[in-house]
């Protein structure tokens, strides 16, 4: 990275499940219980007729509720959020999860974000809508923002919004084609990089 890129972001957008919190949802089990195929859950839900969608969504909400109530923060989460707050860098949470499950996680761990965007707010990742909405609410241009997430959709949405995607690998190889701007193994590594500006 050249020195021009060693500028701190004005805001950081975070994914929730698997990024800030440890992954708790057993997606194959949930899909089987919902009676849907191997594709993404929310997209599969949208393709169902109204009666089937109602029943399938109830299954998803139930699993999300349990996962939120039992959620644990990933190592380094508090340190990273505290650092960003001390640097006066704005923070937002953007997730495909429900508003109810997000509120449960935030309350359980006493987290604080300037704005929170869930699947009820409009088109969800990989659509860039939520990222643009977060930037609008924060009053910050996309080129001044990072999107931190552990999934393919986080990277795709960020690139579509001209936001720099920071991918959390958790030490695993990347199994998707799109390339993040920055890859780190953990939130702790990202904290170290921010402190040293070695990104």
C-alpha positions in Angstrom: 0.0 0.0 0.0 1.3 3.5 -0.8 1.2 6.4 1.6 -1.9 7.8 0.0 -3.9 4.9 1.3 -2.6 5.2 4.8 -5.3 7.6 5.7 -7.7 6.6 8.5 -11.3 6.1 7.5 -13.9 8.6 8.7 -16.3 5.7 9.3 -16.2 1.9 9.6 -19.2 -0.3 8.7 -19.4 -3.7 10.4 -21.1 -6.9 9.6 -22.4 -8.7 12.7 -22.5 -12.5 12.6 -19.1 -14.0 12.2 -17.5 -10.6 12.3 -18.2 -8.9 15.6 -19.8 -12.0 17.1 -18.8 -15.7 16.9 -20.9 -17.6 14.2 -23.7 -19.3 15.9 -26.2 -20.1 13.1 -26.1 -23.6 11.6 -27.2 -22.7 8.2 -27.6 -26.2 6.7 -29.8 -27.2 9.6 -31.8 -24.0 9.4 -32.3 -24.5 5.6 -33.4 -28.1 6.1 -35.9 -27.1 8.8 -37.2 -24.3 6.6 -37.6 -26.6 3.6 -35.5 -24.6 1.2 -32.6 -25.5 -1.0 -28.9 -24.9 -0.8 -29.0 -21.2 -1.9 -28.8 -18.1 0.3 -31.5 -18.1 2.9 -33.0 -14.6 2.4 -33.0 -14.9 -1.4 -34.7 -18.4 -1.1 -37.3 -17.0 1.3 -38.2 -14.2 -1.2 -38.9 -16.9 -3.9 -41.4 -18.7 -1.7 -45.2 -18.2 -1.9 -46.7 -16.2 0.9 -47.9 -19.1 3.1 -44.6 -21.0 2.8 -42.6 -17.9 3.4 -44.5 -17.1 6.6 -43.7 -20.5 8.0 -40.1 -20.6 6.8 -39.4 -17.1 8.2 -40.7 -18.1 11.6 -38.1 -20.9 11.7 -35.3 -18.4 10.8 -36.4 -15.9 13.4 -36.5 -18.5 16.0 -32.9 -19.6 15.3 -31.8 -16.0 15.1 -33.4 -15.3 18.5 -31.5 -18.1 20.2 -28.2 -17.2 18.5 -28.6 -13.6 19.6 -29.4 -14.5 23.2 -26.4 -16.8 23.4 -24.0 -14.7 21.3 -20.4 -14.1 22.2 -18.2 -11.4 20.9 -15.2 -12.4 18.7 -11.8 -11.9 20.3 -10.6 -8.3 19.8 -14.1 -6.9 19.2 -14.2 -4.6 22.3 -10.6 -3.4 21.7 -11.3 -2.5 18.1 -14.5 -0.6 18.9 -12.9 1.2 21.7 -10.0 2.2 19.5 -12.3 3.5 16.8 -14.3 5.5 19.4 -11.1 7.0 20.8 -10.1 8.0 17.2 -13.5 9.6 16.7 -14.2 7.3 13.8 -17.9 6.7 13.2 -19.3 3.2 13.4 -22.3 1.5 11.8 -23.7 -2.0 11.9 -25.0 -3.5 8.6 -26.4 -7.0 8.7 -28.7 -9.4 6.9 -30.0 -10.4 10.3 -33.4 -9.2 11.7 -33.8 -6.0 13.7 -34.9 -8.0 16.7 -31.8 -10.2 16.8 -29.5 -7.2 16.3 -31.2 -5.3 19.2 -30.7 -8.4 21.4 -27.0 -8.6 20.5 -26.4 -4.9 21.1 -28.2 -4.9 24.4 -26.5 -8.2 25.6 -23.0 -6.8 24.9 -23.7 -3.1 25.5 -22.5 -2.1 22.0 -22.9 1.4 20.6 -23.2 2.3 16.9 -24.3 5.6 15.3 -26.6 3.8 13.0 -27.8 0.2 12.6 -29.2 -1.2 9.3 -30.9 -4.6 9.2 -32.7 -6.6 6.5 -36.0 -4.8 7.3 -34.5 -1.5 6.1 -34.3 -2.4 2.4 -32.3 -4.4 -0.1 -29.6 -6.4 1.8 -26.0 -7.3 1.1 -24.6 -8.0 -1.5 -26.8 -5.1 -2.7 -24.9 -1.9 -1.8 -28.2 -0.1 -0.7 -27.5 -0.5 3.1 -23.9 0.8 2.7 -25.1 3.8 0.8 -27.8 4.4 3.5 -25.2 4.2 6.3 -23.0 6.7 4.5 -26.0 9.0 4.0 -27.0 8.8 7.7 -23.4 9.4 8.8 -22.9 12.3 6.4 -19.7 10.7 5.0 -18.7 9.9 1.4 -18.2 6.2 0.5 -14.6 6.7 -0.4 -13.9 7.7 3.2 -15.4 4.5 4.6 -14.3 0.9 5.2 -16.6 -2.1 5.3 -15.4 -4.8 7.7 -16.9 -8.3 7.3 -16.1 -12.0 7.1 -18.2 -12.9 4.1 -18.3 -12.7 0.4 -21.4 -10.4 0.4 -19.6 -7.9 2.6 -16.8 -7.6 0.0 -19.2 -7.5 -3.0 -21.4 -4.9 -1.4 -18.5 -2.7 -0.5 -16.9 -2.9 -4.0 -20.3 -2.0 -5.5 -20.5 1.1 -3.2 -16.9 2.2 -3.9 -16.1 1.5 -0.2 -12.9 -0.3 0.8 -13.7 -3.8 1.9 -11.7 -5.3 4.8 -12.2 -9.0 4.9 -11.7 -11.0 8.2 -10.4 -14.4 7.2 -10.3 -16.0 10.6 -7.3 -17.8 9.2 -9.2 -19.6 6.4 -8.6 -19.3 2.7 -10.8 -17.1 0.6 -13.3 -19.2 -1.5 -14.7 -16.4 -3.6 -13.3 -14.5 -6.6 -13.8 -10.9 -5.6 -10.7 -9.4 -3.9 -10.9 -7.3 -0.7 -8.9 -4.2 -0.4 -7.4 -5.5 2.8 -7.4 -9.0 4.4 -6.7 -9.6 8.1 -7.0 -12.8 10.1 -8.8 -11.2 13.1 -10.2 -8.1 14.7 -7.1 -8.0 16.9 -4.9 -7.8 13.7 -7.1 -5.0 12.4 -6.7 -3.1 15.6 -2.9 -3.4 15.4 -2.9 -2.2 11.8 -5.0 0.8 12.6 -2.8 1.7 15.5 0.4 1.5 13.4 -1.3 2.7 10.2 0.4 -0.2 8.5 -2.4 -1.0 6.0 
